[in-house]
Amino acid sequence: MKLKLVALGALALCASYPPFPLPFLSFFAITPAVLLVRQAALDADARGAFRWGWWYGLAANGLVLYWMIVALWHFTPFSALGYLSTIAVLGLLTGALFWFVVRVRLAAPAVPLWVVFPVAWTALEWLVGHLGDVRFPWLGLGTSLADAPVLVQWADLAGARGVTLWLAWCNVAIVEAVIDRRASFVVRRLAPVVGSIILALGYGVWRQQTLPMREVGVIGLVQPNEGFREKWEAAHQDEVVAKLLAMSQRVILLARPQLVVWPEAAIPGYLFENPEWDAAISGTARASHTPIVAGGLHADLRAAPPIPYYNAAFLYDSTGDRRSQPVYGKHYLVPIVERVPFMPARWMQRLPGLGRWSGGFARGRELPVYATAIGRFGVLICYESAFEDLPRRYRRAGADFLVNITNDAWFGRTSAPRQHASHLVLRAIETRMGVARAANSGISEFVDPLGRAYAATQLDRDTVVADRLRTSDVTTLYVRLGDWVGTLVVLATLGFGVVIVQSAIRNRQSAIP
């Protein structure tokens, strides 16, 4: 029976995320996990809870993150090892979650499961996003409702973390209602769940009708669809830049945008080594009076050797000037692929042999807000869209909208491109900022402050798209207070930890004759 619950739980959690448009499943996705924990608590078996939690976490994350094998293969032959290590660590953390919940229930039976389980689940989600160089907040439970934005409009109050807490609570409440088959008990248990869904829906409909939005202007997105390895071949690099310039000129002629955006690492080399590229991009921006945001590599030549280099974004303003603009260096680097965890980037540059297997990018520190004629914006590179703190900081710094540049070609034809794009739904709602997303191979799109995506491109197409980006000037409670739900669940988890320790001390003292 427990093996069936593990398998069912893995399938349900996987199916609750993109590309599956099944938002209702979010309210049932982790019920198998709840059943496993509940049975372990009844059996007073914390060790067994850890064991089944490990298998559940391994299976669920193994299905959700299967695409890592495809993605990492582009960077290292150890892709399978990286994938297995990731899901193994997540499995261990899930096992610890199960063990923790059971220990709290045994130490403090008065604390109901519908309190401790959602708190612990949400705290684990917070922890995964705060593990230093190996943080990986990909697809929190709250993000599973990205395909039903009307239900998560209240993320402008509590963020995606608040949505996770709510969904986890709903899952527990549904399990407890179904297990007790007394009709009156089922109604009493399900009534709060139904009521909370109605409240979320009501708030969402109200916000969709009343949120004041405005048009920023027309933004053009360039999707060159360059092969992952091909564009780095020396003989092909000039053609890559020429294609980007031609596509930019095409979207400028078609739509006369006020900003053109290229994807992550679109420029296939360092600008200081290829001044002719720099001059050509500058000339295009100057001739058309159109600013261009371009992803590329940046080496800080002012720094002492070894020279740090960054996955970066540049802004060429409407006069073609780049040098007066700050360079944005990516803050959150993909573990192994872009940076070896817990190892200074300078060490990697001194060990060239390791560079074949993993990245040595330095981590950006500055958070520039770029000013243009259509407003101020901040840049998110690649999976920085999964981190909720950067958009909040941009909004507090005066940004009007966000630009997300990414290269998802390394995902291949997996579920990852759609999973990746889904994070922006929550980021837009949390901050009430519009987002323009340029992806090398798709999905390029716009997201309005209500989390509604539009003008989305298809995968694996070289194309351009232009549309009017919508944003709002509302500063949300979530932006003002930050991740207050995350803070509360972490504090509550620490409090439960104290309860466990006190219970262990009492048990030891009572065992002493």
C-alpha positions as CSV (number, residue, x, y, z in Angstrom):
1,M,0.0,0.0,0.0
2,K,2.8,2.5,0.9
3,L,4.6,1.8,-2.4
4,K,1.4,2.6,-4.2
5,L,1.1,5.9,-2.3
6,V,4.6,6.8,-3.2
7,A,4.0,6.1,-6.9
8,L,0.6,7.8,-6.9
9,G,2.1,10.8,-5.0
10,A,5.0,11.2,-7.5
11,L,2.6,11.0,-10.5
12,A,0.1,13.5,-8.9
13,L,2.8,16.1,-8.0
14,C,4.3,15.8,-11.4
15,A,0.9,16.2,-13.2
16,S,0.1,19.3,-11.1
17,Y,2.9,21.3,-12.8
18,P,3.3,22.4,-16.4
19,P,2.9,21.3,-19.1
20,F,-0.2,19.7,-17.6
21,P,-3.1,22.2,-17.4
22,L,-4.7,20.6,-14.3
23,P,-5.0,23.3,-11.6
24,F,-7.6,21.3,-9.7
25,L,-4.9,18.7,-9.0
26,S,-3.0,21.1,-6.8
27,F,-5.6,20.6,-4.1
28,F,-4.9,16.8,-4.1
29,A,-1.3,16.6,-5.3
30,I,0.3,15.9,-2.0
31,T,-2.5,13.9,-0.4
32,P,-0.5,10.6,-0.7
33,A,2.3,12.3,1.3
34,V,-0.2,13.3,3.9
35,L,-1.5,9.7,4.1
36,L,2.0,8.4,4.5
37,V,2.8,10.8,7.3
38,R,-0.5,10.2,9.0
39,Q,-0.1,6.5,9.1
40,A,3.5,6.8,10.4
41,A,2.2,9.0,13.2
42,L,-0.5,6.5,14.1
43,D,2.2,3.8,14.2
44,A,4.5,6.0,16.2
45,D,7.2,5.2,13.6
46,A,9.4,8.3,13.0
47,R,12.1,6.2,11.4
48,G,9.7,4.6,9.0
49,A,8.3,8.0,8.2
50,F,11.8,9.1,7.2
51,R,12.3,6.0,5.1
52,W,9.0,6.5,3.2
53,G,9.6,10.2,2.9
54,W,12.9,9.6,1.3
55,W,11.3,7.3,-1.3
56,Y,8.5,9.7,-1.9
57,G,10.8,12.7,-2.3
58,L,13.1,10.7,-4.6
59,A,10.3,9.5,-6.8
60,A,8.4,12.8,-7.0
61,N,11.4,15.0,-7.7
62,G,12.7,12.3,-10.1
63,L,9.6,12.7,-12.2
64,V,9.4,16.5,-12.0
65,L,13.1,17.1,-12.7
66,Y,13.7,14.3,-15.3
67,W,14.7,17.0,-17.8
68,M,17.9,17.6,-15.8
69,I,19.6,14.7,-17.6
70,V,18.9,16.2,-20.9
71,A,19.9,19.7,-19.8
72,L,23.1,18.9,-18.0
73,W,24.3,16.6,-20.8
74,H,25.2,19.8,-22.7
75,F,27.6,20.8,-20.0
76,T,29.0,17.6,-18.5
77,P,29.1,13.9,-19.1
78,F,28.3,13.5,-15.5
79,S,24.7,14.7,-16.1
80,A,23.1,11.5,-14.7
81,L,25.2,11.9,-11.6
82,G,24.1,15.5,-11.2
83,Y,20.5,14.5,-11.6
84,L,20.7,11.6,-9.2
85,S,22.6,13.8,-6.6
86,T,19.9,16.5,-6.8
87,I,16.9,14.2,-6.4
88,A,18.8,12.2,-3.7
89,V,19.3,15.4,-1.6
90,L,15.7,16.5,-2.1
91,G,14.6,13.0,-1.1
92,L,16.7,13.2,2.1
93,L,15.1,16.6,2.9
94,T,11.6,15.2,2.3
95,G,12.4,12.2,4.5
96,A,13.5,14.7,7.2
97,L,10.2,16.5,6.7
98,F,8.2,13.3,7.3
99,W,10.3,12.4,10.3
100,F,9.9,15.9,11.7
101,V,6.1,16.0,11.4
102,V,5.7,12.6,13.0
103,R,8.0,13.6,15.9
104,V,6.0,16.7,16.5
105,R,2.7,14.8,16.5
106,L,4.1,12.3,19.0
107,A,5.6,15.0,21.2
108,A,2.6,17.3,21.0
109,P,-0.6,15.3,20.1
110,A,-2.7,18.4,20.6
111,V,-1.1,20.1,17.6
112,P,-3.2,18.9,14.7
113,L,-1.8,17.5,11.5
114,W,-3.4,20.3,9.5
115,V,-1.2,22.8,11.4
116,V,2.2,21.0,11.5
117,F,2.3,19.4,8.1
118,P,1.6,22.6,6.0
119,V,4.0,24.6,8.2
120,A,6.8,22.0,7.8
121,W,6.1,21.6,4.0
122,T,6.3,25.3,3.4
123,A,9.4,25.7,5.6
124,L,11.1,23.0,3.6
125,E,10.3,24.9,0.4
126,W,11.8,28.0,2.0
127,L,14.9,26.0,3.0
128,V,15.5,24.6,-0.6
129,G,15.6,28.2,-1.8
130,H,18.1,29.3,0.8
131,L,20.8,26.6,0.7
132,G,23.6,28.9,-0.4
133,D,25.3,27.8,-3.6
134,V,23.0,24.8,-4.1
135,R,19.7,26.6,-3.6
136,F,17.2,25.5,-6.2
137,P,13.7,26.8,-5.6
138,W,12.3,25.3,-8.8
139,L,8.5,24.8,-8.8
140,G,7.2,25.4,-5.3
141,L,3.8,23.9,-4.6
142,G,2.3,27.4,-5.0
143,T,3.6,27.6,-8.6
144,S,1.5,24.7,-9.5
145,L,-1.4,27.1,-9.8
146,A,0.3,29.3,-12.4
147,D,-2.1,28.0,-15.0
148,A,-5.0,29.4,-12.9
149,P,-3.9,32.9,-12.1
150,V,-7.3,34.0,-10.9
151,L,-6.8,31.7,-7.8
152,V,-3.4,33.2,-6.9
153,Q,-4.1,36.9,-7.2
154,W,-3.7,37.1,-3.4
155,A,0.0,36.3,-3.9
156,D,0.3,40.1,-3.9
157,L,-0.3,39.8,-0.2
158,A,1.5,36.6,0.8
159,G,3.6,35.6,-2.2
160,A,4.0,32.2,-3.7
161,R,5.0,30.9,-0.2
162,G,1.5,31.8,1.1
163,V,-0.1,29.9,-1.8
164,T,2.1,26.9,-0.9
165,L,0.9,27.0,2.7
166,W,-2.7,27.2,1.7
167,L,-2.5,24.3,-0.8
168,A,-0.7,22.1,1.7
169,W,-3.4,22.9,4.3
170,C,-6.1,22.1,1.7
171,N,-4.5,18.7,1.0
172,V,-4.4,17.8,4.7
173,A,-8.0,18.9,5.3
174,I,-9.2,16.9,2.3
175,V,-7.5,13.8,3.6
176,E,-8.9,14.1,7.1
177,A,-12.4,14.7,5.7
178,V,-12.3,11.7,3.4
179,I,-10.9,9.3,6.1
180,D,-13.7,10.0,8.5
181,R,-16.7,8.9,6.6
182,R,-19.3,10.5,8.9
183,A,-21.3,12.8,6.6
184,S,-21.4,15.6,9.1
185,F,-17.7,15.4,9.8
186,V,-16.9,15.4,6.0
187,V,-19.0,18.5,5.5
188,R,-17.4,20.3,8.5
189,R,-13.9,19.4,7.2
190,L,-14.5,20.3,3.6
191,A,-16.5,23.5,4.3
192,P,-13.3,25.6,5.2
193,V,-11.5,24.3,2.1
194,V,-14.4,25.2,-0.2
195,G,-14.8,28.5,1.6
196,S,-11.1,29.3,1.2
197,I,-11.3,28.5,-2.5
198,I,-14.3,30.8,-2.9
199,L,-12.4,33.6,-1.1
200,A,-9.4,33.2,-3.3
201,L,-11.6,33.2,-6.4
202,G,-13.5,36.2,-5.2
203,Y,-10.3,38.1,-4.5
204,G,-8.9,37.1,-7.8
205,V,-12.0,38.2,-9.8
206,W,-12.1,41.5,-7.8
207,R,-8.4,42.2,-8.4
208,Q,-8.7,41.4,-12.1
209,Q,-11.5,44.0,-12.4
210,T,-10.0,46.7,-10.3
211,L,-6.2,46.6,-10.6
212,P,-5.1,49.8,-12.4
213,M,-2.9,49.0,-15.3
214,R,-1.1,51.0,-17.9
215,E,0.8,50.4,-21.1
216,V,4.5,50.8,-20.8
217,G,5.1,50.8,-24.6
218,V,5.9,48.4,-27.4
219,I,8.8,46.0,-26.7
220,G,10.3,43.7,-29.4
221,L,11.6,40.3,-28.4
222,V,14.2,38.5,-30.5
223,Q,14.2,34.6,-30.5
224,P,17.1,33.5,-32.7
225,N,16.8,29.8,-31.9
226,E,20.6,29.2,-32.1
227,G,21.8,25.7,-31.4
228,F,23.4,25.3,-27.9
229,R,26.8,24.4,-29.2
230,E,26.8,25.8,-32.7
231,K,26.8,29.4,-31.7
232,W,30.0,29.1,-29.8
233,E,31.9,27.7,-32.8
234,A,34.4,30.4,-33.9
235,A,33.5,30.0,-37.6
236,H,29.8,30.6,-36.9
237,Q,30.0,33.5,-34.3
238,D,29.9,36.4,-36.8
239,E,26.8,34.9,-38.4
240,V,25.1,34.6,-35.0
241,V,25.6,38.3,-34.4
242,A,24.6,39.2,-37.9
243,K,21.4,37.2,-37.5
244,L,20.6,39.0,-34.2
245,L,21.1,42.4,-35.8
246,A,19.0,41.4,-38.8
247,M,16.1,40.1,-36.6
248,S,16.3,43.3,-34.5
249,Q,16.0,45.4,-37.6
250,R,13.1,43.4,-38.8
251,V,11.1,43.8,-35.5
252,I,12.0,47.5,-35.5
253,L,10.6,47.9,-39.1
254,L,7.5,45.9,-38.3
255,A,6.5,47.3,-34.9
256,R,8.7,50.3,-34.1
257,P,9.3,49.1,-30.6
258,Q,10.7,51.4,-27.9
259,L,12.9,48.6,-26.5
260,V,14.4,45.4,-28.1
261,V,15.4,42.5,-26.0
262,W,17.8,39.7,-26.9
263,P,18.0,36.4,-24.9
264,E,20.6,35.2,-22.4
265,A,24.1,34.8,-23.8
266,A,22.9,35.9,-27.2
267,I,26.3,37.5,-27.9
268,P,28.6,34.5,-28.5
269,G,31.8,35.9,-26.9
270,Y,33.4,38.8,-25.1
271,L,32.8,42.3,-26.4
272,F,36.3,43.4,-25.5
273,E,37.6,40.7,-27.8
274,N,35.2,41.5,-30.6
275,P,34.9,45.3,-30.8
276,E,33.2,45.0,-34.2
277,W,30.2,43.3,-32.6
278,D,30.0,46.1,-30.0
279,A,30.1,48.7,-32.7
280,A,27.5,47.0,-34.9
281,I,25.0,46.6,-32.0
282,S,25.7,50.2,-30.9
283,G,25.1,51.4,-34.5
284,T,21.8,49.6,-34.8
285,A,20.5,51.1,-31.5
286,R,21.7,54.6,-32.5
287,A,20.4,54.5,-36.1
288,S,16.9,53.3,-34.9
289,H,16.9,55.3,-31.7
290,T,15.9,52.0,-30.0
291,P,17.5,50.7,-26.8
292,I,18.7,47.1,-27.0
293,V,19.1,44.7,-24.0
294,A,21.6,42.0,-24.9
295,G,22.7,39.0,-23.0
296,G,26.3,38.0,-23.2
297,L,29.5,37.3,-21.3
298,H,31.3,40.1,-19.3
299,A,34.8,40.1,-18.1
300,D,35.6,42.7,-15.4
301,L,39.0,43.9,-16.7
302,R,39.4,46.3,-13.8
303,A,39.7,43.5,-11.3
304,A,42.9,41.9,-10.2
305,P,43.8,38.6,-12.0
306,P,42.4,36.1,-12.4
307,I,39.8,38.2,-14.1
308,P,36.2,37.4,-13.0
309,Y,33.7,36.8,-15.7
310,Y,29.9,36.9,-15.6
311,N,26.8,35.7,-17.2
312,A,25.6,39.3,-17.9
313,A,23.1,41.7,-19.5
314,F,24.1,44.9,-21.3
315,L,21.9,47.9,-22.2
316,Y,22.7,49.9,-25.3
317,D,20.7,53.1,-24.9
318,S,18.9,54.9,-27.8
319,T,22.2,56.7,-28.6
320,G,24.0,53.4,-28.9
321,D,25.9,54.0,-25.7
322,R,26.7,51.0,-23.6
323,R,29.7,52.0,-21.5
324,S,27.8,54.6,-19.4
325,Q,25.3,51.9,-18.4
326,P,26.0,49.4,-15.5
327,V,26.4,45.8,-16.5
328,Y,24.1,43.3,-14.7
329,G,25.9,40.2,-13.6
330,K,23.7,37.2,-12.8
331,H,23.2,36.8,-9.1
332,Y,21.9,33.2,-8.8
333,L,24.1,30.8,-10.7
334,V,23.0,27.3,-11.7
335,P,25.0,24.9,-9.4
336,I,27.8,23.0,-11.2
337,V,26.8,24.3,-14.6
338,E,27.7,28.0,-13.9
339,R,29.5,27.7,-10.6
340,V,31.0,24.9,-8.4
341,P,29.1,25.1,-5.1
342,F,31.0,26.6,-2.1
343,M,34.2,27.1,-4.2
344,P,35.4,30.6,-5.0
345,A,35.2,31.4,-8.8
346,R,38.9,32.4,-8.8
347,W,39.8,28.8,-7.8
348,M,38.1,27.5,-10.9
349,Q,40.0,29.8,-13.1
350,R,43.2,28.5,-11.6
351,L,42.2,25.0,-12.3
352,P,41.6,25.0,-16.1
353,G,41.1,21.2,-16.2
354,L,38.0,21.5,-14.1
355,G,36.5,24.1,-16.4
356,R,35.6,21.4,-18.9
357,W,33.3,19.8,-16.3
358,S,31.7,22.8,-14.6
359,G,31.4,26.6,-14.7
360,G,33.5,29.3,-13.0
361,F,31.3,32.3,-13.3
362,A,31.5,35.0,-10.6
363,R,28.3,36.0,-8.9
364,G,26.9,39.5,-9.6
365,R,26.5,41.8,-6.7
366,E,24.9,45.0,-8.2
367,L,21.2,45.3,-8.9
368,P,21.0,48.1,-11.5
369,V,17.6,49.5,-12.5
370,Y,17.9,50.7,-16.1
371,A,16.1,53.9,-17.1
372,T,14.6,54.2,-20.6
373,A,12.0,56.4,-22.3
374,I,9.3,53.9,-21.5
375,G,10.2,53.4,-17.9
376,R,12.7,51.8,-15.5
377,F,13.3,48.0,-15.5
378,G,15.3,45.3,-13.8
379,V,16.8,42.2,-15.5
380,L,16.4,38.6,-14.5
381,I,18.6,36.0,-16.2
382,C,17.5,32.5,-16.7
383,Y,16.2,30.7,-13.6
384,E,16.5,33.8,-11.5
385,S,12.8,34.0,-12.3
386,A,12.3,31.2,-9.7
387,F,13.7,33.5,-6.9
388,E,11.1,35.9,-5.5
389,D,13.5,38.3,-3.7
390,L,15.1,39.9,-6.8
391,P,11.8,41.2,-8.3
392,R,10.8,42.5,-4.9
393,R,14.1,44.4,-4.6
394,Y,13.7,45.8,-8.1
395,R,10.2,47.1,-7.3
396,R,11.4,48.7,-4.1
397,A,14.2,50.3,-6.1
398,G,11.7,51.9,-8.4
399,A,11.4,49.5,-11.3
400,D,8.3,49.7,-13.5
401,F,8.6,46.4,-15.2
402,L,10.9,43.3,-15.5
403,V,12.9,41.9,-18.4
404,N,13.7,38.2,-18.3
405,I,16.3,36.8,-20.7
406,T,17.0,33.1,-20.9
407,N,18.4,30.4,-23.1
408,D,16.2,27.3,-22.7
409,A,17.7,25.4,-25.7
410,W,19.5,23.1,-23.3
411,F,16.2,21.8,-22.0
412,G,15.3,20.3,-25.3
413,R,11.8,19.1,-26.0
414,T,11.0,18.4,-22.3
415,S,8.6,19.9,-19.8
416,A,11.2,22.3,-18.5
417,P,10.6,25.3,-20.8
418,R,7.0,25.5,-19.7
419,Q,7.9,24.9,-16.1
420,H,10.5,27.6,-16.3
421,A,8.1,30.2,-17.8
422,S,5.5,29.4,-15.1
423,H,7.5,31.1,-12.4
424,L,6.9,34.5,-14.0
425,V,3.2,34.3,-13.4
426,L,3.8,34.4,-9.6
427,R,6.6,37.0,-9.9
428,A,4.3,39.3,-11.9
429,I,1.4,39.0,-9.4
430,E,3.6,39.4,-6.4
431,T,5.1,42.6,-7.6
432,R,2.3,43.8,-9.9
433,M,4.9,44.4,-12.6
434,G,4.7,43.4,-16.3
435,V,7.4,41.1,-17.6
436,A,8.9,40.9,-21.1
437,R,10.6,37.5,-21.6
438,A,13.1,36.8,-24.5
439,A,14.2,33.2,-24.8
440,N,16.7,31.9,-27.3
441,S,14.5,28.9,-28.4
442,G,11.2,29.9,-26.7
443,I,9.0,30.5,-24.9
444,S,9.3,34.3,-25.5
445,E,6.3,36.1,-24.1
446,F,4.8,38.9,-22.2
447,V,3.2,38.6,-18.7
448,D,0.9,41.3,-17.4
449,P,0.6,42.3,-13.7
450,L,-2.3,39.8,-13.3
451,G,-0.1,36.9,-14.3
452,R,-1.7,36.5,-17.8
453,A,0.8,35.5,-20.5
454,Y,0.2,36.7,-24.0
455,A,2.0,36.9,-27.4
456,A,3.8,33.7,-26.5
457,T,6.0,32.1,-29.2
458,Q,6.4,28.4,-30.0
459,L,9.4,26.4,-29.1
460,D,12.3,25.9,-31.5
461,R,11.4,28.7,-33.9
462,D,13.5,31.6,-34.9
463,T,11.1,34.5,-34.8
464,V,10.5,38.0,-33.5
465,V,7.5,39.2,-31.5
466,A,6.4,42.6,-30.5
467,D,3.5,43.8,-28.3
468,R,2.5,46.4,-25.8
469,L,3.7,45.5,-22.3
470,R,1.2,46.3,-19.5
471,T,2.3,47.1,-16.0
472,S,0.9,48.8,-12.9
473,D,2.2,51.3,-10.3
474,V,0.8,49.4,-7.3
475,T,3.3,48.6,-4.6
476,T,2.0,45.4,-3.0
477,L,1.9,44.3,0.6
478,Y,4.2,41.5,-0.4
479,V,6.8,43.9,-1.8
480,R,6.6,46.0,1.4
481,L,6.8,43.2,3.9
482,G,8.8,40.6,1.9
483,D,8.4,36.9,2.4
484,W,6.6,37.2,5.7
485,V,4.9,33.8,5.3
486,G,8.3,32.2,4.9
487,T,9.6,33.9,8.0
488,L,6.6,32.8,10.1
489,V,6.8,29.2,9.0
490,V,10.5,29.0,9.7
491,L,9.9,30.4,13.2
492,A,7.1,28.0,13.8
493,T,9.2,25.1,12.6
494,L,12.0,26.1,15.0
495,G,9.4,26.3,17.8
496,F,8.2,22.7,16.9
497,G,11.9,21.7,17.0
498,V,12.1,23.0,20.6
499,V,9.0,20.9,21.4
500,I,10.7,17.8,20.0
501,V,13.9,18.5,22.0
502,Q,12.0,19.0,25.2
503,S,10.0,15.8,24.7
504,A,13.2,13.9,24.1
505,I,14.7,15.3,27.3
506,R,11.6,14.4,29.3
507,N,11.7,10.9,27.9
508,R,15.3,10.4,28.9
509,Q,14.7,11.7,32.4
510,S,11.7,9.4,32.9
511,A,13.8,6.5,31.7
512,I,16.4,7.1,34.4
513,P,15.6,4.9,37.5
